[in-house]
Amino acid sequence: MDDNLPPLGTPPPPIPPSAPPPPPPIILAPAKPRPAKSGLGWKIFALLLLIALIFTVCRKNTHIGQKPGRALQQGEQPLDEILVEDNGSQNKIALIEVEGVITSSPISRTGRSIVDSIQDQLEAAGRDPHVRAVVLKINSPGGEVLASDEIYNSVRDFQTGYHKPVIASMQTVAASGGYYVAAPCQWIVANEMTITGSICVIMHGYNYRGLLDKIGVRPDVYKSGRYKNMMSGDRREDEIPDEEREMVQGLIDEVYGKFTNIVATGRQLSNTQNKGDGQKLASDWTEYADGRVVSGKQALKIGLVDELGNFSTALDRAMDLANIQNADVIRYEEPFGLGNFLKIFGETKTSALKVDLGLEMPKLEVGRLYFIAPTTLP
């Protein structure tokens, strides 16, 4: 007998529990490879850059709608001649636009102002022997005194130097500075509903000393001359000497006097050039030169314009004054080059809501003189 056996009647030892089966292995799906970046944005940019480069090269040799032109003079801005109306004629009438507020600030990507642009276009029209007349298409409430005066001088000198008539075609608004640039033109056409006139000068400013006193701010000013802080808005009324007010008003009156003289001289000269045709200034026209705006129909009665009509009327009058039967209508524009294209990507602008009222509202700067219609003041 085996001594290691348990005695009879001894219950069998408990069977140890079996170990739980191992969990099934987790099979992970193979990771999808990330697609390589296609660089689509750079491809589009490179394509646009190539197109702009080809476009620039092509425009150096052929211009859209352009007939064989003249050589550029030293320092003159290159311009493309665009055919607006093809009448199969060698004669041309150049269309030049005065649009929006007249300012010396840059208005184009090339950094040139409306004054620079108009001067370049007049120079191009003057040097082209096929351009027989210019139509100045004006849609402007006016603007800076100096900028308006520079355009006036350019129009006057163009007619004197090249002996080619300039016909003003007034659109929706041609008031104050807008009329100032029309005054030297040999003939002025306006629609009967055109807003014009507003022969006036304005200088704008704010006095905010009352607000400073309320919030406890006191300005400390050190100056070398009595009138050094003229037009400053941080002075009380009793701190502004009467002599200063007289000086500012005298400056405005001087500029206003030049404005009225420009109108009288321009209308008299055009009447002489037109041999009595057109309208003469009424004897009481200065009564309307008090800043008020008038319609084109009223302006005709006063003698501020020569004829009522539209743009086609101005073109017909241009051919009549140039003694031609037919002419192509052209305009000028700055060529779109590679530099302009690259500037588009270099500009960063803040998004803003802009309401289009037909004309950009001017922002009057303190201390500047303006020829501007009262209906457009802020």
Secondary structure, 3 states (H helix, E strand, C coil): CCCCCCCCCCCCCCCCCCCCCCCCCCCCCCCCCCCCCCCHHHHHHHHHHHHHHHHHHHHHHCCCCCCCCCCCCCCCCCCEEEEEECCCCCCEEEEEEEECCECCCECCCCCCEHHHHHHHHHHHHHHCCCEEEEEEEEEECEEEHHHHHHHHHHHHHHHHHHCCCEEEEEEEEEECHHHHCCCCCCEEEECCCCEEECCCCEECCCCCHHHHHHHCCCCCCCCCCCCCCCCCCCCCHHHCCHHHHHHHHHHHHHHHHHHHHHHHHHHHHHHHHCCCCCCCCCCCHHHHCCCCEEEHHHHHHHCCCCEECCHHHHHHHHHHHCCCCCCEEEEEECCCCHHHHHHHHHCCCCCCCCCCCCCCCCCCCCCCEEEECHHHCC
